Amino acid sequence: MLQPLRAALRIHTWGGFALALLLGASYAALPLFALLPHLWGFIAASAVSYAADAWLHRLEPAFIRRLAALRVDRVTRFLARDVLLLMLAVRMEAPEPVLAAGLFVVGAQFGILVLYTALHRVIRRERTLPVAVRNMDMSDAGIPKAPPPLLLRRYLRRMLHLDLPMHAGLLAGLATAGWAFTKAGYAVSLGLSALLLLALTTQVRRARRTPEREEIIAALNRQLADYRPEVALYFSFAAVSRDFMYQVNMWIETLENLDRRPLIILRERASFSYLSRTRLPVVCVPRADDLAQLELPDLKVVLYPGNAGKNVHMLRVAEAKHVFIGHGDSDKLASSNRVSKVYDEIWVAGRAGRDRYQRIRHAIDDAAIVEVGRPQLAPIRLHADHIPGPLPTVLYAPTWEGWSDDDCHTSVIPMGTELVRALLDEGVRVLYKPHPLTGKRSEEAAAADRAIREMLEADNHRRQSAETLPDSAVDPESRMQEIRERLDELAGRNRIGDDAEQTRDARMPEHTGSDEWHDLEAEWHRLFWSRTGPFRHQVITGQLPTLYECFNQADILISDVSSVVADFVASLKPYVLTNADDLPDEEFRAAYTTAGGAYLLDRACTRLPEILRSVREPRHDPMALDRHTLKEYVLGPDQPTSMERFNTAVNTLADTALLHQQENEPSGTQLVPALDANRTDLS
């Protein structure tokens, strides 16, 4: 009975569901207790509403956003509770001066909140820079210091909760019929609100000293002139989140190992929240007009990990060579898109990528395709170096439902729950790592994903592990949290202040933390796997453990048509492709290159026991030779290394771009010609 209601509310956890019910019940009870009147019932309902509201913001922020979309936002909820409190006071026949003062305090606090919000927006607007940077010295740009975080961050929550003294004072007065506490509560609530407004007012003048757009861009151009970047990684996505920034983060270490000087160019401000650790200069330029003003005369190669509409703003640069590098090789349509024809070159991992593009007739010139390998795959351990655990470990990593049904390869909807049920019947350990976008487009996919998680959680409870975890003087949870905090610090995610403040203090640290970063990640993974043990199923959704660490833990992969499969091929371990449409094997293998070394799993999962023999009886692995052949075809040869091939490709194309620049007359110092004043703004 409760499960359908929870699904209808789209609440992910039972704890969040219970809090949502408590919030709804408390707000339903408040007018009832106000009208009766019943003081202690009102006090209890009011306390529950405060607590449930606060915890729901932590546990179920998406549910809170849906409430706001229905015009039941936080301001409305707090104002409703204030009005109901005054109604209770009326029904309990509080003195008229107390009621009038209470009404004044509620109205004044709401008015102060409106003024505070207006000033807050003025400050944010004045301090919004045309660019944001990391690892570059912008100290000479004259950017003023940010207002104290107390005045800017989560101000709405802070201002609204200043009604607590007023609430407590009035309730105390109603309980005792003595109004001294009420007067004190009124004074504290109104006084603190006014003080915060006054403090914010003093910050407006400082914010207006923020340099103009031209001054900021000039300061950035001075930094670029000193650094003289030769290679740029360019990324844009309409809705930037952690789900998409992996497309940038996967290339950072490769860029750091290039011979040429790299620069990362982002187009959405939210990107910095999810950017991984890097010592490279990073520039975020939201507007096309501002991008046009960047001076990059030494730029030779621009790398694109994704196809996005804003790529056109960079493709206008005629002096540089433009390369689509993608964010993984797969048999999906996105990995052989005709749009790729706009780039000078397309870099793929191996021969399979070249052949995939050649199947699009008259679209891509074969000379424009370069095989560079996949430098990111270095951390993946080979099958020969893998030490199996006491139970076979199956990594189920399905893809998502895609932007359209034509690109939907996910097995989660047609067979995900049946597959996991069959795996549990086989007595294996399951690592479930869904695609970050699973359920974003399809409610069916979201429901199946929830069902899989619940099945694994229930089986963990039923399974009585025989494993005894070693005692440790260090608490794994607390140490893992410490590591996460340090990793966030190294990545710059916990910097204080707004974008302007972070740009002001964006100089490169003396120690980039590369070795420390890798050591901390390795320690975190050791703690995670030892804490969970070799028997428990795991649902993996965060950045840690990484996908490649999951590869190293797994004995076998089950996945769909996606780049995950192509990457897993590097391990030479057995892997399975789901064939949800039950196509004939020959037809399926002909359609999808990565099926060449895969076991194929039918929709009913009848083949699963036989497939798992390749793990339980390693000598019974008929696809082993096919995987060796496929690995070179998909990812290229082992020597020279992928990093060496990628670096050579960058150097070769940069030399070509320089030769073309020398053959043509200089076209100015700007990144692109100044945009026509009458054209439509592309940003």
C-alpha positions in Angstrom: 0.0 0.0 0.0 2.8 2.5 1.0 5.1 1.5 -1.9 2.8 2.9 -4.7 2.3 6.1 -2.7 6.1 6.5 -2.2 6.6 5.8 -6.0 3.9 8.4 -6.8 5.7 11.0 -4.7 9.0 9.9 -6.3 10.8 9.7 -2.9 13.9 7.5 -3.0 14.3 6.5 0.7 11.8 5.2 3.3 13.2 7.7 5.7 12.4 10.5 3.3 9.0 9.0 2.8 8.3 8.9 6.5 9.5 12.6 6.8 7.2 13.6 4.0 4.2 12.0 5.7 5.1 13.7 8.9 5.4 17.1 7.2 2.0 16.6 5.5 0.4 15.4 8.8 1.9 18.3 10.8 0.6 20.9 8.4 -2.8 19.2 8.4 -2.9 19.2 12.2 -1.8 22.8 12.7 -5.1 24.5 11.5 -7.1 21.8 13.5 -5.2 22.5 16.7 -5.4 26.3 16.1 -9.2 26.2 15.7 -10.0 23.9 18.6 -7.8 25.5 20.2 -5.3 23.0 21.6 -2.0 24.6 22.7 0.1 21.4 23.3 -1.1 19.8 20.1 -0.2 22.9 18.2 3.3 23.0 19.9 3.9 19.3 18.9 2.7 19.7 15.3 4.8 22.9 14.9 7.9 21.2 16.2 7.4 18.2 13.9 6.9 20.6 10.9 10.1 22.4 11.7 12.1 19.2 12.1 10.6 17.3 9.1 11.1 20.3 6.8 14.8 20.6 7.8 15.5 16.9 7.3 13.7 16.7 4.0 16.0 19.3 2.6 18.9 17.0 3.5 17.4 13.7 2.5 15.0 14.5 -0.4 15.9 17.8 -2.0 14.2 16.7 -5.3 10.9 16.3 -3.4 11.3 19.8 -1.8 11.8 21.2 -5.3 8.6 19.5 -6.5 6.8 21.1 -3.6 8.1 24.5 -4.7 6.9 23.8 -8.3 3.5 23.4 -6.8 3.8 26.8 -5.0 4.3 25.1 -1.7 7.8 26.5 -1.3 9.7 27.2 1.9 8.4 30.8 2.3 4.8 29.7 1.9 5.2 26.9 4.5 6.8 29.2 7.1 4.3 32.0 6.5 1.4 29.6 6.8 2.7 28.4 10.1 3.1 32.0 11.4 -0.5 32.8 10.4 -1.8 29.7 12.1 0.1 30.6 15.2 -1.6 34.0 15.2 -5.0 32.2 14.7 -4.3 30.0 17.7 -3.6 33.2 19.7 -6.9 34.7 18.6 -8.8 31.5 19.5 -7.1 31.5 23.0 -8.1 35.1 23.5 -4.6 36.6 23.7 -4.6 40.4 24.5 -5.1 42.7 21.5 -1.7 44.4 21.9 0.0 41.0 21.8 -2.0 40.0 18.7 -1.3 43.4 17.0 2.4 43.2 17.8 2.6 39.6 16.6 0.9 40.6 13.3 3.4 43.5 13.0 6.4 41.2 13.6 5.3 38.6 11.0 4.6 41.3 8.4 7.9 43.1 9.2 9.9 39.9 9.0 8.3 39.1 5.6 9.0 42.7 4.4 12.7 42.5 5.6 13.0 39.1 3.7 11.8 40.8 0.5 14.3 43.6 0.9 17.1 41.2 1.8 16.4 39.1 -1.3 16.5 42.2 -3.5 19.8 43.4 -2.0 21.2 39.8 -2.3 20.4 39.8 -6.0 22.0 43.2 -6.5 25.2 41.9 -4.9 25.2 38.7 -6.9 24.6 40.6 -10.1 27.4 43.1 -9.4 29.8 40.3 -8.5 29.0 38.1 -11.5 32.1 38.2 -13.6 32.2 37.5 -17.3 34.7 34.7 -16.6 35.7 32.4 -13.8 39.1 30.7 -13.5 41.1 28.2 -11.6 44.9 27.8 -11.3 45.6 31.3 -12.7 46.7 34.4 -10.8 44.0 37.0 -11.1 45.0 38.9 -8.0 45.8 42.1 -10.1 42.2 42.2 -11.4 41.0 44.3 -8.5 38.1 42.0 -7.5 36.8 42.9 -4.0 36.5 40.4 -1.2 33.2 38.6 -1.0 30.7 39.4 1.7 30.8 37.0 4.7 29.2 33.6 3.9 26.8 34.2 6.8 25.1 36.9 4.7 25.0 35.2 1.3 24.9 31.4 1.7 21.6 29.8 2.5 20.3 33.2 3.6 16.6 32.2 3.0 16.8 29.3 5.4 18.5 31.6 8.0 16.1 34.5 7.7 13.0 32.3 7.8 14.2 30.5 10.9 14.4 33.8 12.7 10.7 33.4 13.4 11.6 30.7 16.1 12.1 33.3 18.9 8.7 34.8 18.0 7.1 31.4 18.0 8.6 30.3 21.2 7.8 33.5 23.0 4.1 33.6 21.9 3.6 29.9 22.7 5.2 30.5 26.2 2.9 33.4 26.7 -0.1 31.4 25.7 0.9 28.6 28.1 1.6 30.9 31.1 -0.6 33.9 30.4 2.6 36.0 31.2 3.7 38.0 28.2 7.3 38.9 29.1 8.6 35.9 27.1 6.4 36.9 24.2 7.8 40.5 24.1 11.4 39.2 24.3 10.7 36.7 21.5 9.2 39.4 19.3 12.2 41.7 19.9 14.8 39.0 19.2 13.1 37.9 15.9 12.6 41.4 14.6 16.0 42.7 15.9 18.1 39.9 14.4 16.3 40.2 11.0 16.9 44.0 11.0 20.6 43.5 11.9 21.1 41.0 9.1 19.5 43.4 6.6 21.7 46.3 7.8 24.8 44.2 7.6 23.9 43.2 4.0 23.3 46.8 3.1 26.8 47.7 3.9 28.1 45.1 1.4 26.3 46.6 -1.6 28.8 49.5 -1.9 31.8 47.1 -1.9 30.1 44.9 -4.5 29.8 47.9 -6.8 33.6 48.2 -6.8 33.8 45.0 -8.9 35.8 45.7 -12.1 34.0 46.1 -15.4 33.8 43.3 -17.9 36.6 44.7 -20.1 38.9 45.0 -17.1 38.4 41.4 -16.0 38.9 40.0 -19.5 42.0 42.1 -19.9 43.4 40.7 -16.7 42.7 37.2 -17.9 44.3 37.8 -21.3 47.5 38.9 -19.4 47.5 35.6 -17.7 46.9 33.7 -21.0 49.7 35.7 -22.6 52.1 34.5 -19.9 51.0 30.8 -20.1 50.5 30.7 -23.9 48.3 27.6 -24.1 48.7 25.4 -27.2 45.9 22.8 -26.6 42.4 23.4 -25.2 39.8 20.9 -23.9 36.5 22.6 -24.6 33.3 21.4 -22.9 29.7 22.6 -22.8 26.5 20.9 -21.7 23.1 22.5 -21.3 22.4 21.0 -17.8 25.8 20.6 -16.1 25.9 18.2 -13.2 28.1 15.6 -11.8 26.4 13.2 -14.3 28.0 15.0 -17.2 31.3 16.3 -15.9 32.9 12.9 -16.1 33.3 13.7 -19.7 35.9 16.3 -18.7 37.3 14.6 -15.6 38.3 11.5 -17.5 40.6 13.5 -19.7 42.4 15.6 -17.1 45.2 13.2 -16.3 45.8 12.7 -20.0 46.0 16.4 -20.6 48.5 16.8 -17.7 50.9 14.4 -19.4 51.0 16.2 -22.8 54.1 17.8 -24.2 52.1 20.9 -25.1 50.6 23.4 -22.7 47.0 22.6 -22.1 44.0 24.7 -21.1 40.5 23.7 -20.1 37.6 25.9 -21.4 34.2 25.4 -19.8 31.0 27.2 -20.7 28.7 26.7 -17.7 29.5 28.1 -14.2 28.1 25.0 -12.5 31.0 23.0 -14.0 33.4 24.0 -11.3 31.3 22.3 -8.6 32.1 18.9 -10.2 35.5 19.5 -11.7 38.1 17.0 -10.5 41.6 17.9 -9.2 43.9 19.4 -11.7 46.9 21.6 -11.9 45.9 22.9 -15.3 44.5 26.4 -15.9 40.8 26.3 -16.3 38.6 29.1 -17.7 34.8 29.3 -17.7 33.3 31.7 -20.2 29.5 31.5 -20.3 28.9 34.1 -23.0 29.9 33.8 -26.6 30.8 37.5 -26.9 33.3 37.1 -24.0 34.7 33.9 -25.4 35.4 35.9 -28.6 37.6 38.3 -26.6 40.0 35.7 -25.3 43.5 36.1 -26.8 45.0 32.7 -27.6 47.4 33.2 -30.5 49.4 30.0 -29.7 46.3 27.8 -29.6 46.8 25.0 -32.1 44.5 22.1 -31.1 41.0 22.1 -29.6 39.7 18.9 -28.2 35.9 18.2 -27.8 34.7 15.4 -25.5 31.1 15.9 -26.4 28.8 17.3 -29.2 27.0 20.4 -27.9 25.4 23.4 -29.5 27.9 25.8 -28.0 30.7 24.0 -29.7 30.0 26.2 -32.7 31.4 29.2 -30.7 34.8 27.5 -30.6 34.7 25.9 -34.0 34.8 29.4 -35.5 38.5 29.6 -34.7 40.1 29.0 -38.1 43.7 29.1 -36.8 43.3 26.0 -34.7 42.6 22.4 -35.5 39.4 20.9 -34.0 39.2 17.3 -32.8 36.3 15.2 -31.5 37.7 12.9 -28.9 34.4 11.8 -27.3 34.0 10.3 -23.8 34.2 6.6 -24.6 34.0 4.3 -27.5 30.8 2.4 -28.0 28.5 0.9 -30.6 25.9 3.6 -29.9 24.9 6.1 -32.6 26.5 8.9 -30.6 29.9 7.3 -31.2 29.5 7.6 -35.0 27.5 10.8 -35.3 27.4 12.6 -38.7 27.8 15.8 -36.7 31.4 14.8 -36.2 32.1 15.8 -39.8 32.4 19.5 -38.6 35.7 18.6 -36.9 39.1 18.5 -38.6 39.8 15.1 -37.1 38.1 12.4 -35.1 40.2 10.5 -32.7 39.1 6.9 -31.8 40.6 4.2 -29.7 41.3 1.6 -32.3 40.4 0.2 -35.7 36.8 -0.5 -34.5 36.2 3.2 -34.2 37.5 3.8 -37.7 35.3 1.1 -39.2 32.2 2.4 -37.2 32.6 5.8 -38.9 33.2 4.3 -42.3 29.8 2.6 -42.1 28.3 6.0 -42.4 28.7 6.4 -46.1 29.8 9.7 -47.6 30.0 11.3 -44.1 33.5 11.1 -42.7 36.8 11.1 -44.6 38.9 8.1 -43.6 42.0 10.4 -43.5 40.3 12.5 -40.8 40.2 9.5 -38.4 43.1 8.9 -36.1 43.6 5.9 -33.8 45.0 7.1 -30.4 44.0 4.4 -27.9 42.4 5.1 -24.5 44.9 6.6 -22.1 42.4 6.5 -19.2 42.4 2.7 -19.1 45.9 2.4 -17.5 44.5 1.6 -14.0 42.6 -1.4 -15.2 44.2 -4.7 -14.1 44.5 -7.6 -16.5 42.6 -10.8 -16.0 45.8 -12.7 -15.4 46.6 -10.4 -12.4 43.1 -10.8 -10.9 42.6 -12.7 -7.6 39.1 -14.1 -7.3 37.2 -13.8 -4.0 35.2 -16.5 -2.2 32.1 -15.7 -4.3 32.0 -14.8 -8.0 31.6 -11.0 -8.2 29.4 -9.8 -11.0 29.4 -6.2 -12.0 26.1 -5.2 -13.5 26.6 -1.8 -15.2 23.7 -1.1 -17.5 23.4 2.0 -19.6 20.6 4.5 -19.4 17.5 4.9 -21.5 19.0 7.5 -23.9 17.6 10.8 -25.2 15.2 8.9 -27.4 13.8 5.4 -27.9 16.0 5.1 -31.0 19.1 5.3 -28.8 17.7 3.2 -25.9 19.9 0.3 -25.2 19.2 -0.1 -21.5 18.5 -3.6 -20.1 17.1 -2.1 -16.9 13.5 -1.7 -18.3 13.0 -5.0 -20.1 15.0 -7.4 -18.0 16.9 -5.7 -15.2 14.9 -7.0 -12.3 14.7 -10.5 -13.8 18.5 -10.5 -14.3 19.2 -9.5 -10.7 16.8 -12.0 -9.4 18.5 -14.7 -11.5 22.0 -13.5 -10.2 20.7 -13.8 -6.6 19.5 -17.3 -7.3 23.0 -18.2 -8.5 24.5 -17.1 -5.2 26.9 -14.6 -6.6 27.9 -11.2 -5.3 26.5 -8.3 -7.3 28.0 -4.8 -7.8 25.3 -2.7 -9.3 26.5 0.5 -11.0 23.7 2.1 -12.9 24.4 4.9 -15.4 24.2 8.3 -13.6 21.3 9.3 -15.9 19.2 6.2 -15.3 15.5 7.2 -14.8 16.0 10.8 -16.0 13.8 10.3 -19.0 11.8 7.2 -18.3 9.8 6.5 -15.2 9.9 2.8 -16.1 13.7 2.9 -15.8 13.5 4.7 -12.5 11.0 2.2 -11.1 13.1 -0.8 -12.3 16.3 0.8 -10.8 14.5 1.2 -7.4 13.3 -2.4 -7.5 16.9 -3.6 -8.2 18.3 -1.6 -5.3 15.6 -3.0 -2.9 16.2 -6.6 -4.0 19.9 -6.2 -3.3 19.3 -4.6 0.0 16.9 -7.3 1.0 19.3 -10.0 0.0 22.0 -8.4 2.1 19.8 -8.6 5.1 18.9 -12.3 4.4 22.4 -13.3 3.7 24.2 -14.3 6.8 27.8 -13.7 5.9 30.4 -16.1 7.2 33.0 -13.4 6.8 34.6 -11.9 9.9 36.0 -8.5 9.1 39.4 -7.7 10.7 39.4 -5.4 13.6 41.0 -2.0 13.0 42.2 0.7 15.2 40.9 3.2 12.6 37.2 3.6 12.1 36.7 3.0 8.3 33.7 5.3 8.1 35.3 8.3 9.7 38.6 7.8 7.9 36.8 7.5 4.6 35.0 10.7 5.3 38.3 12.4 6.1 39.7 11.2 2.8 36.6 12.5 0.9 37.0 15.9 2.5 40.7 16.1 1.6 39.9 15.0 -2.0 37.3 17.8 -2.2 39.9 20.2 -0.8 42.5 19.1 -3.4 39.8 19.5 -6.2 38.9 23.0 -4.9 35.3 22.0 -4.3 35.1 23.4 -0.8 36.5 26.8 -1.6 34.9 29.7 0.4 33.1 32.5 -1.4 31.3 33.1 -4.6 32.7 32.7 -8.1 34.2 36.1 -8.0 36.0 35.4 -4.7 37.3 32.0 -6.0 38.5 33.7 -9.2 40.2 36.3 -7.1 42.1 33.6 -5.2 42.5 31.2 -8.1 46.3 31.1 -8.3 47.8 27.7 -8.7 48.8 26.1 -5.4 52.5 25.4 -4.8 51.7 21.7 -4.4 49.3 20.3 -6.9 48.5 17.2 -4.8 48.7 14.7 -7.6 50.6 12.0 -5.7 48.5 12.7 -2.6 45.3 12.5 -4.6 46.2 9.0 -6.0 47.4 7.8 -2.6 44.2 8.9 -0.9 42.0 7.4 -3.6 43.9 4.1 -3.2 43.5 4.2 0.6 39.7 5.0 0.3 39.2 2.1 -2.0 41.1 -0.3 0.3 38.9 0.8 3.2 35.7 0.6 1.2 36.2 -2.9 -0.1 37.5 -4.2 3.3 34.5 -2.6 5.1 32.0 -4.2 2.8 33.7 -7.5 2.5 33.6 -10.0 -0.3 30.0 -11.2 0.3 27.8 -8.1 0.4 26.1 -6.7 -2.7 26.9 -3.0 -3.4 24.9 -0.3 -5.2 27.5 2.1 -6.5 26.3 5.6 -7.5 28.9 8.1 -6.4 32.3 9.1 -7.9 33.9 6.6 -5.5 34.5 3.8 -5.9 35.5 4.6 -9.5 34.3 2.6 -12.4 37.7 1.1 -13.1 38.0 0.1 -9.4 34.8 -1.8 -9.9 36.3 -3.4 -13.0 39.2 -4.6 -10.9 36.9 -6.1 -8.2 34.7 -7.9 -10.7 35.1 -11.4 -12.1 32.7 -10.7 -14.9 30.8 -7.7 -16.4 27.2 -7.7 -17.5 26.3 -4.6 -19.4 24.5 -3.2 -22.5 25.7 -1.6 -25.7 27.8 1.2 -24.2 31.4 2.5 -23.8 31.6 0.7 -20.5 31.9 -2.6 -22.4 34.7 -1.2 -24.7 36.7 -0.1 -21.6 36.2 -3.4 -19.8 37.6 -5.2 -22.8 41.0 -3.9 -21.7 40.9 -6.3 -18.7 40.5 -9.4 -20.9 38.0 -10.7 -18.3 34.8 -12.4 -19.4 31.9 -10.0 -20.1 28.2 -10.3 -21.1 26.1 -8.2 -23.4 22.4 -8.1 -22.8 20.3 -9.1 -25.9 16.9 -7.9 -24.6 15.3 -8.2 -28.1 16.5 -11.9 -28.4 18.0 -11.3 -31.8 19.8 -14.3 -33.3 23.4 -14.4 -32.1 24.9 -13.8 -35.6 22.7 -10.8 -36.2 23.5 -9.3 -32.8 27.3 -9.8 -33.2 27.1 -8.3 -36.7 25.3 -5.2 -35.4 27.6 -4.5 -32.4 31.4 -4.7 -32.6 31.9 -5.3 -28.9 29.7 -8.4 -29.1 32.6 -10.1 -30.8 34.2 -11.2 -27.5 31.0 -11.2 -25.4 28.7 -13.9 -24.0 25.2 -13.0 -25.0 22.4 -13.0 -22.5 18.8 -13.6 -23.5 15.9 -11.7 -22.1 14.7 -14.5 -19.9 18.3 -15.1 -18.6 18.2 -18.8 -19.4 21.9 -18.7 -20.5 23.1 -17.2 -17.2 24.1 -20.4 -15.4 26.2 -21.5 -18.4 27.8 -18.0 -18.7 28.8 -18.0 -15.1 30.8 -21.2 -15.7 33.5 -19.0 -17.3 34.0 -17.6 -13.8 33.4 -20.7 -11.7 35.4 -22.9 -14.1 38.0 -20.6 -15.7 39.1 -23.3 -18.1 35.6 -23.3 -19.5 35.9 -19.9 -21.2 35.3 -20.3 -24.9 35.3 -16.6 -25.6 38.8 -16.0 -24.2 40.6 -16.0 -27.5 37.9 -13.8 -29.1 38.4 -11.2 -26.3 42.2 -11.1 -27.0 41.5 -10.4 -30.7 38.8 -7.9 -29.9 40.9 -5.9 -27.5 43.4 -4.8 -30.1 40.7 -4.2 -32.6 38.7 -2.0 -30.2 41.5 -0.3 -28.2 44.5 -0.6 -30.4 47.9 -2.2 -29.7 49.6 -2.2 -26.3 52.7 -0.7 -27.8 53.3 2.2 -28.1 51.1 3.0 -25.1 47.9 4.9 -25.5 49.4 7.9 -23.8 52.3 7.9 -26.2 49.9 7.7 -29.2 47.6 10.4 -27.9 50.6 12.7 -27.3 52.0 12.0 -30.7 48.6 12.8 -32.3 48.5 16.2 -30.4 52.0 17.1 -31.5 51.5 16.1 -35.1 48.2 18.1 -35.4 49.7 21.1 -33.6 52.6 21.1 -36.0 50.1 21.0 -38.9 48.2 23.9 -37.5 51.3 25.9 -37.1 52.3 25.2 -40.7 48.9 26.3 -41.9 49.1 29.5 -39.8 52.5 30.3 -41.3 51.2 29.8 -44.8 48.4 32.3 -44.2 48.5 35.9 -43.3 47.9 36.7 -39.6 44.3 37.4 -38.9 44.7 39.4 -35.6 45.2 38.5 -32.0 41.7 37.8 -30.9 40.4 34.2 -30.5 37.7 34.8 -33.1 36.8 37.9 -35.1 34.6 40.4 -33.2 31.0 39.4 -33.5 28.8 41.6 -35.5 26.8 44.0 -33.3 23.6 43.2 -35.1 23.8 39.4 -34.9 21.7 37.4 -32.5 23.5 36.6 -29.3 24.5 32.9 -29.3 25.1 32.6 -25.6 
